[in-house]
């Protein structure tokens, strides 16, 4: 199986943060293979979904609220991408799905 190093995840529904003239709309996030430091930050979360939110925020360089507003299918796609780099149950990113 070939592992893709990057993923542009197109949101199924655009995510808007803020109101009025200050509103910013996000249509996608660019993800890459997590580094050790990224995985360490991800594992500080209390839940597997929280770990994915941490990774999306850190790697995608988006506000945390953007990651928190991602729909379930988008979070699942991000999780599947991040898990594609693990080697099994002993891997540092295990449990992110």
C-alpha positions as CSV (number, residue, x, y, z in Angstrom):
1,X,0.0,0.0,0.0
2,X,1.3,3.4,-0.9
3,X,1.2,6.2,1.7
4,X,0.5,9.7,0.5
5,X,2.5,12.3,2.5
6,X,0.0,15.2,2.2
7,X,-3.7,15.6,1.9
8,X,-5.8,18.7,1.0
9,X,-9.0,17.9,2.9
10,X,-11.9,19.7,1.2
11,X,-14.6,20.4,3.8
12,X,-18.0,19.0,2.9
13,X,-19.5,22.3,4.3
14,X,-17.4,25.5,4.4
15,X,-16.6,26.6,8.0
16,X,-17.0,30.3,8.8
17,X,-15.4,31.8,11.9
18,X,-16.4,35.3,13.1
19,X,-19.2,37.6,11.9
20,X,-19.6,40.5,9.6
21,X,-16.5,42.0,7.9
22,X,-14.2,40.0,10.2
23,X,-15.6,36.6,9.2
24,X,-13.2,34.1,7.6
25,X,-14.5,31.1,5.7
26,X,-12.4,27.9,5.4
27,X,-13.1,25.5,2.6
28,X,-10.2,23.1,3.2
29,X,-7.2,22.3,5.3
30,X,-3.8,21.1,4.1
31,X,-2.4,18.1,6.2
32,X,0.9,16.3,6.1
33,X,2.5,13.4,7.9
34,X,2.6,14.2,11.7
35,X,6.0,14.8,13.3
36,X,6.9,13.4,16.7
37,X,6.1,16.7,18.3
38,X,2.7,16.8,16.6
39,X,1.9,13.4,17.9
40,X,3.0,14.4,21.4
41,X,0.6,17.4,21.4
42,X,-2.2,15.2,19.9
43,X,-1.9,12.7,22.7
44,X,-2.6,15.4,25.3
45,X,-6.3,15.2,24.4
46,X,-8.7,13.2,26.5
47,X,-10.5,11.5,23.6
48,X,-9.5,10.1,20.2
49,X,-11.5,12.8,18.4
50,X,-9.7,15.4,20.5
51,X,-6.4,14.0,19.3
52,X,-7.5,14.4,15.7
53,X,-8.7,18.0,16.4
54,X,-5.2,18.7,18.0
55,X,-3.5,17.3,14.9
56,X,-5.7,19.2,12.4
57,X,-5.1,22.5,14.4
58,X,-1.4,22.0,14.7
59,X,-0.6,20.6,11.2
60,X,-3.2,22.5,9.3
61,X,-2.4,25.8,10.9
62,X,-6.1,26.6,11.4
63,X,-7.8,28.0,14.5
64,X,-9.0,25.2,16.9
65,X,-12.6,26.3,16.3
66,X,-12.3,25.3,12.6
67,X,-11.2,21.8,13.6
68,X,-14.0,21.6,16.2
69,X,-16.6,22.6,13.6
70,X,-15.5,19.9,11.1
71,X,-18.3,17.5,10.3
72,X,-18.0,13.8,11.4
73,X,-17.0,12.6,7.9
74,X,-14.3,15.2,7.6
75,X,-12.8,14.3,11.0
76,X,-13.0,10.6,10.1
77,X,-11.1,11.3,6.8
78,X,-8.4,13.3,8.7
79,X,-8.1,10.5,11.2
80,X,-7.8,7.8,8.5
81,X,-5.1,10.0,6.8
82,X,-3.1,10.4,10.1
83,X,-3.5,6.7,10.9
84,X,-2.0,5.7,7.5
85,X,1.4,6.6,9.0
86,X,1.2,4.2,12.0
87,X,2.7,0.8,12.0
88,X,0.2,-0.9,14.2
89,X,-1.0,-1.0,17.8
90,X,2.4,0.0,19.2
91,X,2.7,3.2,17.0
92,X,2.8,6.6,18.6
93,X,-0.4,7.6,16.8
94,X,-2.4,4.5,17.7
95,X,-5.9,5.2,18.9
96,X,-6.6,8.2,16.7
97,X,-9.3,6.5,14.8
